Amino acid sequence: MVFAHDTEMALQAAAWLVNSAEEPDTLTSLGELRAHLIEFDYSVPRAATRADLDEIRALRPRLRAMLTADRDAAAALVNETLQQSRACPRLVRHDPVDWHLHAVSDDEPLATRIAVDTAMAMVDVVRADETSRLSVCDLDDCSGVVVDLTRNRSRRFCSSGCGNRAAVAAYRERRRTSG
């Protein structure tokens, strides 16, 4: 494990949100938002609303900026996010996760909680000088965010779909040049 569980989950959740803005947009309904919240273990004290969905969709460019910034710029975005939200870190425990940090109360808007969770994860990334684990997809026509948590830092594509498309393109290029 490169980072603590909550850091890894927050980075992956933020990347998923950023990548959901790629065409076709995969975050257009409350059902998709609810599935995302469940997949990434968000403790949500109330049902997500259409306003939550709209705010989270509007948050995606800021998350992209945070995840793709160089170390100094990422630190500035993290500080700005934590200051704007008046973050006050505290240890919490809830199913299915053991003790971890929350920096805003559970009754804050979901978009604020997601922004702060991402900022808190980026604190670990910046402090460990691991911004190289965050990049943009290697596929030429994709700008998805990649979170590389592999031991050997080998992840190059934002999804298996992009990886498969790159492999097919490489295969076709080899066939074209060998024949």
N, C-alpha and C positions, 0 to 999 in steps of 0.2 A: 504494500500500500504506500503510495507516494505521500498522500496527505491524510488527515483524519477523515473519517467517513462523512461527516457533515460537510466538510470542505469539498470533497469529491462530488457529493450529491448536488451541492449548490452550483458548482461549476458545470456539471453535466446538465442540470436543469436549465441554467441560464443559456448554455449553448443550444439546447433544444428549442428554447423560446426564440433565440436569435434566428436559428435555422428555420423555424416555422414561418418566417417572413419570406423565405425563398419561394419562387413560383413552383408549384401552386401553393398558396398560403395554407398552412395546415392548422391554423388557430383562428377559426372563424365562428365557432359555436361554443356555447356553454358546456356541451358534452365533451368537446375536445379539451377545454380548459380543465374540467373536472378530472378527466383521465390523466392529464399532465400532473395535477396536484396529487393524485393518488400514486402515480408512477414514481414520483420523486419525494414521497413521504412528507408532504406538507401537512402540518397540523392546522386544520382550518375549523375554527369554532362555529362558523355559519356557512350557509350555502353561498357559493360564488354567484355573483349577479352579472347582468349585462354591463353595468358600469365597471365592475372588476375586469371583465374581458376587454372592454375598450381601453382602460387604463394600462393593462398589461400589454396589449398590442402597441400602444403608444410608447411603452417603456423599452421595446426591443432595440431601437437604435442606440439608446444609452447603454444597454447591456453589451451590444456589439462593440461600442467604443471602449468600454471597460475591459472586455475580453481580448481585444486586439491591439490595445495600446502598448507602447514600450513601457518599461518599468517605471520611469519617472512620471509619465502621463497617467499610467494606471494608478499610481499612488495619489496623484492630484484628484483623479475622478473618485477614488475611494474616499478620500478625506472630504470632498464636497458632498458625496452621498451621505456619509455618516453624519456630517454636520447638519445638512438640510433635514434629516429625519430625526435629529436629536437622539441618536442612538445611545443606549445605555446597556452594554452587554451584561448578561446574567446567565448563569447555568440553569438549564432546565432538563427535565427528563419526561418523556412521554412515549407511549408505544408507537412504533416499534423501535425507537432509538433510545440508547442510554444517554448519559449526561452529555450535553453539548451546549453550544452558545446560541442564544437568541439575543438580538440587540434592540429590538423594538417589541412592544406588547402585541399579543395575539389579536387584539381588536383594531390594530392599525389596518389601513386598506391593504389588500393583497399585493398591489403593485409596490407599495412602500416596503412591505416585508420581503418581497422578492429582490428588490433593488438592494436592500440592506444585507440580505443573505448573500447575494453575489459580492457585495463590497467586502463583507467579512471573509468570504472565501478568498477574495483577491488579496486581503491582508496577508494570508498565509503564502500565497503565490509570490507576492512582492518580497516579503521578508526572507523567503527561501531562495530568492533569485531564480525562480522557475518559470518566468514568463515564456520561455521557449517551449513550454508544454501547451501553450495556447497559440493557435495559428489559423490560417485560412486554408480551406480545402485545396489540394494540389490539382484537382480537375480544372482544366482551362476555363470552362464555362460555368463554374460554381464558385460562389463566394461564401459558402457555409463555414461556420466556425468549427474548428477541431480542438477537442480537449484530449490530449495524449497522456494517458495515465499508465501506459505500458512501461515495463521495466527498461526496455532497450530504446525507448523513444522512437518507435517505428510507425506510429499512426500518421497517415498522410491525408486521409479522406474523411469527410464529415459523416459519411454514412456508408453502409455496405453497397448501396446503389451506386454511389459515385466510384467506389473501389471497383465494382463489377464493370461499370462503363469504361473505366481506365484500362482494365485488363483486356476487355474486348477490343478497344482501340489499339492497344499495343500488339495484340495477337494479329489483328488485321494488317497493321503496319509491317509486322514481321513477314506475314504471308505475301504482302505486296512486294517487298524488297527482295525476298528470296526466290521469287518465281519469275 
